Amino acid sequence: MAAIGEDLLKLHIKEGKFSPAYLFYGDEDFMKQFYLQKIIAKAVGDNLPEFNLHRVDGTKASIDELIELSMTVPMMNDYVLIVVSDFDFGNAAKEKVEELFASLGEGIIMLFYCQTIKPNQKKGAWKSAMKLFKEKGDSVEFKKKDARELAKIAIAAAKKRGCYLPQYLAANFVQRVGTDLNLIKNEIEKICAMKGEGEITAEDIECITVRTLDASAFDLTKSIIDGNPTKAFDILNDLLDQRQEPVMILGAINSSYIDMYRVKLAVKKGLDPSAVSNFYSYRADWVLKRAYYNIKYLSTSQLRRSINVLCEADTKVKSVQAEPSVVLDETIIKLLLIAARSKQ
């Protein structure tokens, strides 16, 4: 028993042989919920869930209450499953935590589900709890999946619905709709519902799916760098038509410029663009790749001036005197003028 991955967790579920305690944590909420439902279905199912499944709000429950619940006996079933959401071991005494794990007998599964809290694995009672999960239970960290994994998931989801998503299009699809697994599944369902069956085309993706704000902001930024004001303002107007908040649009454009600035500095130091992810958290590797594609057209000085323009615009948009749409228009013009100097 220890820190395990999805493959071993799948085996536990398939065989119906569970550890007495689990800890689900990490940034990938969709997969946490997915495996929680799988365990509920396998361990309890329709076997008197009113007796064999207990859901506990860990933000309100005391550890003494959890110890008492751990004494529950399964009713006409192999297991009683206790799902505890957002219990903070940092607020519990070490002795009580040890007592809780010692009380987990045969037929008990106590699953701690971190929805909003993050385990502080190097401090106090959390450190002790993680040690106990290693000795007597299993902890599973659900990390955000990279672009390659997300593309595979999209391909598999399309195949399940009778459609074929080519690998070369799957990467573009993920870039378009973002890294949220819920959104990826929903957009694939939309395409397949419209398509019915057969091969999904680039036109299908373009017509049916909705671009994320980040993807649109990147296209807008690229249009600015390419010196294409018509396309830049078309994208901006589309975002406003979608009722995207001006402050969010500015934030997304600013993120694109910050990505380029970080990559620019890394390259100047002789580093690979991917090295930026060693210092900052990036959910997708293509973010740095596309930033690298654009930096050859802008100097470090131009990037700095552009970021300053965006920061000033953010302050104006948040003030009550400024009209957000006017500020956005002015900002795009200023960014176009800064980028144009590299082509003179």
C-alpha positions in Angstrom: 0.0 0.0 0.0 1.4 3.4 -1.0 1.1 6.2 -3.5 -0.5 4.6 -6.5 -1.4 5.6 -10.0 -4.5 5.2 -12.1 -3.6 1.7 -13.5 -3.4 0.2 -10.0 -6.6 2.0 -8.9 -8.3 0.5 -12.0 -7.2 -2.9 -10.9 -8.6 -2.4 -7.4 -11.9 -1.5 -8.9 -11.9 -4.3 -11.5 -11.2 -7.0 -8.8 -13.3 -5.4 -6.2 -10.5 -5.6 -3.7 -10.1 -2.2 -1.9 -7.8 -0.7 0.6 -9.3 0.4 3.9 -8.4 4.1 3.2 -7.9 6.2 0.1 -6.8 9.8 -0.5 -7.8 11.4 -3.8 -6.1 14.7 -4.5 -4.6 16.8 -7.3 -5.7 19.3 -9.9 -7.6 17.0 -12.3 -11.2 17.2 -10.8 -12.8 15.3 -13.6 -10.7 12.1 -13.0 -11.2 12.3 -9.2 -15.0 12.4 -9.7 -14.8 9.7 -12.4 -13.0 7.2 -10.1 -15.1 8.1 -7.1 -18.2 7.1 -9.1 -16.4 3.9 -10.2 -15.6 2.9 -6.6 -19.2 3.7 -5.5 -20.6 1.6 -8.3 -18.3 -1.4 -7.6 -18.2 -1.3 -3.8 -21.8 -0.4 -3.1 -23.9 -0.3 -6.3 -27.6 -1.0 -5.5 -26.8 -3.0 -2.3 -28.7 -0.8 0.2 -26.8 2.4 -0.5 -28.7 4.1 2.3 -26.8 1.9 4.8 -23.6 1.2 2.9 -22.7 4.6 1.5 -22.0 7.6 3.7 -21.1 11.0 2.5 -19.5 13.3 5.0 -18.7 17.0 4.8 -15.1 17.0 6.1 -15.1 20.7 6.7 -17.7 20.2 9.4 -17.0 16.7 10.8 -14.6 16.1 13.7 -12.1 13.2 13.6 -14.0 11.6 16.5 -17.1 11.5 14.3 -15.0 9.8 11.6 -13.7 7.3 14.1 -17.3 6.5 15.1 -18.3 6.1 11.5 -15.5 3.7 10.9 -17.2 1.3 13.3 -20.1 0.9 10.8 -20.9 -2.6 9.7 -21.8 -3.4 6.1 -25.4 -4.3 5.5 -25.8 -7.3 3.2 -22.7 -6.2 1.3 -19.0 -6.7 1.4 -18.2 -3.0 2.0 -19.4 0.1 3.6 -18.0 3.1 1.8 -17.5 6.4 3.7 -16.7 9.4 1.4 -15.2 12.3 3.3 -14.8 15.6 1.3 -12.2 18.2 2.1 -11.1 16.9 5.6 -8.1 18.8 6.7 -5.7 16.5 8.5 -3.7 19.6 9.5 -6.4 20.5 12.1 -6.3 17.0 13.7 -4.1 15.7 16.5 -1.6 13.1 15.4 -2.8 10.6 18.0 -6.4 10.9 16.7 -5.3 10.4 13.1 -3.5 7.2 14.2 -6.5 6.1 16.1 -8.7 6.6 13.0 -6.5 4.5 10.8 -6.2 1.8 13.5 -10.1 1.7 13.6 -10.5 0.9 9.9 -11.4 -2.8 10.0 -12.4 -5.3 7.4 -15.2 -4.2 5.1 -14.6 -0.5 5.6 -13.4 1.9 2.9 -12.9 5.4 4.0 -12.2 7.6 0.9 -10.9 11.2 1.6 -11.7 13.4 -1.4 -9.8 16.7 -1.7 -12.0 19.0 -3.7 -10.9 22.4 -2.6 -8.0 21.8 -0.2 -4.5 20.7 -1.1 -2.6 18.3 1.2 0.5 19.9 2.8 2.5 16.8 2.7 5.6 18.2 4.4 4.0 19.6 7.5 2.6 18.5 10.9 -0.4 16.2 10.9 -0.7 16.1 7.1 2.8 14.6 7.0 1.8 12.0 9.6 -1.4 11.3 7.7 0.5 10.7 4.4 2.8 8.3 6.2 -0.3 6.4 7.4 -1.8 6.3 3.9 1.5 4.9 2.7 1.5 2.2 5.4 -2.3 1.3 5.6 -4.0 2.8 2.6 -3.4 4.3 -0.8 -3.1 7.9 -2.0 -3.8 8.8 -5.6 -2.7 12.2 -7.1 -4.6 13.2 -10.1 -2.4 15.5 -12.1 -3.5 17.5 -15.1 -2.9 15.5 -18.3 -0.5 16.7 -21.0 -1.5 17.5 -24.6 -0.7 14.0 -25.8 -2.8 12.3 -23.2 -5.7 14.7 -23.8 -5.5 14.0 -27.5 -5.7 10.2 -26.9 -8.7 10.7 -24.6 -10.5 12.8 -27.3 -9.7 10.1 -30.0 -11.1 7.4 -27.6 -14.2 9.4 -26.8 -14.9 9.9 -30.5 -14.4 6.2 -31.3 -16.8 5.2 -28.5 -19.5 7.3 -30.2 -18.9 5.8 -33.6 -16.7 8.5 -35.0 -13.0 8.7 -36.0 -10.9 11.6 -34.9 -7.5 11.6 -36.8 -4.5 12.0 -34.6 -3.2 15.1 -36.4 -6.5 16.8 -35.8 -6.8 15.7 -32.1 -4.0 17.9 -31.1 -5.6 20.9 -32.8 -8.9 20.0 -31.2 -7.4 20.1 -27.7 -5.7 23.4 -28.4 -9.0 24.8 -29.5 -11.2 23.6 -26.6 -8.6 23.7 -23.8 -7.4 21.2 -21.2 -10.6 20.8 -19.1 -11.6 17.1 -19.5 -15.3 17.9 -18.9 -15.2 20.3 -21.8 -13.3 17.9 -24.1 -15.8 15.2 -23.5 -18.7 17.6 -24.0 -17.3 19.0 -27.3 -16.6 15.5 -28.6 -20.2 14.5 -27.8 -21.5 17.6 -29.7 -19.4 16.8 -32.8 -20.4 13.1 -32.8 -24.1 14.0 -32.3 -23.9 16.3 -35.4 -21.7 14.0 -37.4 -23.5 10.7 -36.6 -20.6 8.5 -37.8 -17.4 8.6 -39.9 -14.3 10.7 -39.9 -14.3 14.1 -38.1 -12.8 16.8 -40.2 -11.2 20.2 -39.5 -14.3 21.9 -40.8 -16.4 19.9 -38.3 -14.2 21.1 -35.4 -14.3 24.6 -36.6 -18.1 24.8 -37.1 -19.2 22.9 -34.0 -16.8 23.5 -31.2 -16.3 26.7 -29.2 -12.8 28.1 -28.8 -11.6 28.8 -25.3 -10.8 32.4 -24.3 -7.1 31.4 -24.1 -7.1 30.0 -27.7 -8.9 33.1 -29.0 -6.5 35.4 -27.2 -3.5 33.5 -28.7 -5.0 34.0 -32.2 -5.7 37.6 -31.5 -2.1 38.1 -30.3 -0.8 36.3 -33.4 -2.8 38.6 -35.6 -1.3 41.6 -33.9 2.2 40.2 -34.4 1.5 39.4 -38.0 0.3 43.0 -38.5 -3.3 42.0 -39.4 -5.6 44.5 -37.7 -8.7 43.3 -39.5 -8.4 39.8 -38.1 -7.4 41.1 -34.7 -10.5 43.2 -34.4 -12.7 40.5 -35.8 -11.5 38.1 -33.0 -12.0 40.8 -30.4 -15.5 41.6 -31.6 -16.3 37.9 -31.6 -15.2 37.6 -27.9 -17.3 40.6 -27.0 -20.3 39.1 -28.8 -19.8 36.0 -26.7 -20.1 38.3 -23.7 -16.6 37.7 -22.5 -15.6 40.2 -19.8 -13.1 42.8 -21.1 -10.9 42.3 -18.0 -10.8 38.6 -18.8 -9.9 39.3 -22.5 -7.1 41.6 -21.4 -5.9 39.0 -18.9 -5.8 36.3 -21.6 -3.9 38.5 -24.0 -1.5 39.5 -21.3 -0.9 35.8 -20.5 0.1 35.2 -24.1 2.6 38.1 -24.0 4.0 36.9 -20.6 4.5 33.4 -22.1 6.4 34.9 -25.0 8.5 37.1 -22.7 9.5 34.1 -20.5 10.4 32.0 -23.5 12.3 34.9 -25.0 14.5 35.3 -21.9 15.0 31.5 -21.7 16.1 31.3 -25.3 18.5 34.3 -24.8 20.1 32.3 -22.0 20.6 29.4 -24.3 17.8 27.3 -22.8 15.1 25.3 -24.6 11.6 26.9 -24.5 10.4 23.9 -22.5 12.8 24.9 -19.7 10.3 27.6 -18.7 8.0 24.9 -17.2 10.7 24.2 -14.7 10.0 27.6 -13.1 6.4 28.2 -13.8 3.4 25.9 -13.9 2.1 25.1 -17.4 -0.8 22.7 -18.0 0.0 22.2 -21.7 3.3 21.9 -23.5 2.0 23.5 -26.6 1.6 26.9 -24.8 5.4 27.3 -24.8 5.8 25.9 -28.3 3.4 28.5 -29.8 5.0 31.3 -27.7 8.4 30.3 -29.2 6.9 30.5 -32.7 6.1 34.2 -32.2 9.1 35.5 -30.3 11.3 35.7 -33.4 9.1 38.6 -34.6 9.4 40.7 -31.3 12.4 42.0 -29.3 12.6 41.8 -25.6 12.0 45.5 -25.4 8.9 45.3 -27.5 7.5 42.5 -25.3 8.1 44.6 -22.2 6.4 47.7 -23.7 3.5 45.5 -24.8 3.1 44.1 -21.3 3.2 47.6 -19.8 0.4 48.7 -22.3 -1.7 45.7 -21.2 -1.1 46.5 -17.5 -2.2 50.1 -18.0 -5.3 48.9 -19.9 -6.2 46.5 -17.1 -6.1 49.5 -14.6 -8.3 51.6 -16.9 -10.9 48.8 -17.5 -11.2 48.3 -13.7 -11.9 52.0 -13.1 -15.4 53.3 -13.3 -14.5 56.2 -15.6 -13.3 54.2 -18.6 -15.4 52.5 -21.2 -14.1 48.9 -21.5 -14.7 48.5 -25.2 -12.9 51.7 -26.0 -9.9 50.7 -23.8 -9.7 47.4 -25.6 -9.7 49.1 -29.0 -7.0 51.5 -28.0 -4.9 48.7 -26.5 -5.1 46.6 -29.7 -4.0 49.7 -31.7 -1.1 50.3 -29.4 0.0 46.7 -29.5 -0.2 46.7 -33.3 2.0 49.8 -33.5 4.6 48.3 -31.1 4.7 45.1 -33.2 4.9 47.0 -36.5 8.3 48.5 -35.5 9.9 45.0 -35.9 8.9 45.1 -39.6 10.3 48.5 -40.5 
